[in-house]
Amino acid sequence: MLRLLLLRHAKSAWPDGVPDIERPLAPRGIRGAKAIGAYMAEQGLLPARALVSPARRTIETWEIATGVWPVTIPPVYEHGIYEAPAERLMQIVRAEENASPLMLVGHNPGMEEFAAQLLKRDQRAKVLPKYPTGTLAVIDVPVERWADLRAGKGTLERFVTPRALGVEKDKE
């Protein structure tokens, strides 16, 4: 059994004139990344290997979340995750060695589509149609090698949102 941790980047800002790949986290995103990182540490949900999109908001999510972890896990910045559809994420994971848990830090719509694709049919509604920013999906798959990963075989162990951890929206 292998475990996949899928983390969508935390809430980002939309500053004028900033290219998409350079968008930073919003204040709520910073709070959400801290909360999900603390939750992961408390629950023993630390990855053996992490693949992170090179977008600023995913890098910031990773750095803030891991800042509260008791160990340092060096990320691998994987350009293929940025703006990747579910099929591309499947290819990236299948090409990995058998480190488990394996973590991906990426973007929607690819993350929610990939999570839904991996899950058994009766669990897909738990990640669709909404996979909020900063959310962590923990998926267990009955394979011994990532190369054997197939759609529809995974079990959603948990789906944790920043809001469920008490992170509130910014007051306007």
C-alpha positions as CSV (number, residue, x, y, z in Angstrom):
1,M,0.0,0.0,0.0
2,L,1.3,3.4,-1.0
3,R,0.1,6.8,0.2
4,L,-0.3,10.0,-1.8
5,L,-0.6,13.4,-0.2
6,L,-2.2,16.0,-2.6
7,L,-2.0,19.6,-1.3
8,R,-3.5,22.4,-3.3
9,H,-1.7,25.7,-2.8
10,A,-3.1,28.0,-0.2
11,K,-5.2,31.0,-1.0
12,S,-3.3,33.3,-3.3
13,A,-3.5,37.0,-4.1
14,W,-4.2,38.6,-7.5
15,P,-1.9,41.7,-7.7
16,D,-2.2,43.8,-10.8
17,G,0.4,43.2,-13.4
18,V,1.9,40.1,-11.8
19,P,2.1,37.0,-14.1
20,D,0.2,34.0,-12.9
21,I,3.3,32.0,-12.0
22,E,4.5,34.8,-9.7
23,R,1.3,35.3,-7.7
24,P,2.0,35.3,-3.9
25,L,-0.1,34.0,-1.1
26,A,-2.9,36.2,0.4
27,P,-3.0,36.7,4.2
28,R,-5.6,34.0,4.5
29,G,-3.3,31.7,2.5
30,I,-0.5,32.2,4.9
31,R,-2.7,31.3,7.8
32,G,-4.0,28.3,5.9
33,A,-0.6,27.0,5.0
34,K,0.5,27.3,8.7
35,A,-2.6,25.5,9.9
36,I,-2.3,22.6,7.4
37,G,1.4,22.3,8.1
38,A,0.8,22.1,11.8
39,Y,-2.0,19.6,11.2
40,M,0.2,17.4,9.1
41,A,3.0,17.4,11.7
42,E,0.5,16.6,14.6
43,Q,-1.0,13.8,12.6
44,G,2.3,12.3,11.4
45,L,1.4,13.0,7.7
46,L,4.9,14.0,6.6
47,P,6.0,12.9,3.2
48,A,9.1,10.8,2.3
49,R,9.3,12.8,-0.9
50,A,7.7,16.0,-2.1
51,L,7.1,17.4,-5.6
52,V,6.2,21.0,-5.7
53,S,5.1,23.2,-8.6
54,P,7.5,26.1,-9.3
55,A,4.8,28.7,-9.0
56,R,5.4,31.2,-6.2
57,R,2.2,30.4,-4.4
58,T,3.0,26.7,-4.2
59,I,6.6,27.3,-3.1
60,E,5.3,29.7,-0.4
61,T,2.6,27.1,0.7
62,W,5.4,24.5,1.0
63,E,7.8,26.7,2.9
64,I,5.2,28.0,5.3
65,A,3.6,24.5,5.9
66,T,6.9,22.8,6.4
67,G,8.3,25.6,8.7
68,V,6.5,24.0,11.6
69,W,7.6,20.4,10.8
70,P,10.1,18.6,13.1
71,V,12.2,17.5,10.1
72,T,13.4,19.1,7.0
73,I,12.3,17.5,3.7
74,P,13.9,19.0,0.7
75,P,11.4,19.5,-2.1
76,V,11.8,18.7,-5.7
77,Y,10.5,21.5,-7.9
78,E,8.6,19.8,-10.7
79,H,7.8,22.1,-13.6
80,G,5.3,19.6,-15.0
81,I,2.9,20.1,-12.1
82,Y,2.3,23.8,-13.0
83,E,-1.1,24.0,-14.9
84,A,-1.0,20.2,-15.3
85,P,-4.2,18.3,-16.1
86,A,-5.0,15.1,-14.2
87,E,-3.4,12.9,-16.9
88,R,-0.1,14.7,-16.6
89,L,-0.1,14.4,-12.8
90,M,-0.7,10.7,-13.2
91,Q,2.3,10.4,-15.5
92,I,4.5,12.3,-13.0
93,V,3.5,10.1,-10.1
94,R,3.9,6.9,-12.1
95,A,7.5,7.9,-13.0
96,E,8.4,8.2,-9.3
97,E,10.4,5.8,-7.2
98,N,8.4,4.1,-4.5
99,A,8.8,6.7,-1.8
100,S,5.7,6.8,0.4
101,P,4.1,9.0,1.4
102,L,4.6,10.9,-1.8
103,M,3.4,14.5,-1.8
104,L,2.4,16.8,-4.7
105,V,1.8,20.5,-4.1
106,G,-0.1,21.9,-7.1
107,H,-3.0,23.7,-8.6
108,N,-6.6,23.3,-9.6
109,P,-8.3,22.1,-11.7
110,G,-5.7,19.4,-12.0
111,M,-5.4,18.5,-8.4
112,E,-9.2,17.9,-7.8
113,E,-9.5,16.1,-11.2
114,F,-6.5,13.9,-10.3
115,A,-7.8,13.1,-6.8
116,A,-11.2,12.2,-8.2
117,Q,-9.7,10.1,-10.9
118,L,-7.7,8.1,-8.4
119,L,-10.6,7.4,-6.0
120,K,-13.2,4.7,-6.1
121,R,-16.4,5.9,-7.7
122,D,-18.3,6.1,-4.5
123,Q,-15.7,8.5,-3.0
124,R,-15.3,11.0,-5.8
125,A,-18.1,13.3,-4.6
126,K,-15.9,14.0,-1.5
127,V,-13.4,15.9,-3.6
128,L,-15.7,17.2,-6.4
129,P,-16.9,19.8,-7.3
130,K,-14.9,21.7,-4.7
131,Y,-11.3,21.2,-3.7
132,P,-10.6,24.5,-1.8
133,T,-7.2,26.2,-1.7
134,G,-4.9,24.9,1.0
135,T,-6.8,21.5,1.1
136,L,-5.0,18.3,1.8
137,A,-6.2,15.0,0.4
138,V,-4.7,11.8,1.7
139,I,-5.2,8.9,-0.7
140,D,-4.1,5.3,0.0
141,V,-3.6,3.1,-3.1
142,P,-3.2,-0.7,-3.2
143,V,0.0,-0.8,-5.2
144,E,3.6,-1.6,-4.3
145,R,5.1,0.6,-7.0
146,W,3.9,4.0,-8.3
147,A,4.3,2.7,-11.8
148,D,1.3,0.5,-11.1
149,L,-1.0,3.4,-10.1
150,R,-4.4,3.2,-11.8
151,A,-7.6,5.2,-11.8
152,G,-10.4,4.2,-9.5
153,K,-8.4,2.2,-7.0
154,G,-7.6,4.7,-4.3
155,T,-9.2,5.2,-0.9
156,L,-9.7,8.7,0.5
157,E,-8.2,8.4,4.0
158,R,-9.0,12.1,4.8
159,F,-9.8,15.4,3.1
160,V,-8.8,18.4,5.3
161,T,-9.6,22.0,4.5
162,P,-8.1,25.1,6.2
163,R,-11.6,26.1,7.2
164,A,-12.1,22.8,9.0
165,L,-8.9,23.7,11.0
166,G,-10.4,27.1,12.0
167,V,-8.9,29.3,9.3
168,E,-11.4,32.1,8.6
169,K,-11.8,34.2,5.5
170,D,-10.2,37.7,5.5
171,K,-12.5,40.5,6.8
172,E,-13.0,43.1,4.1
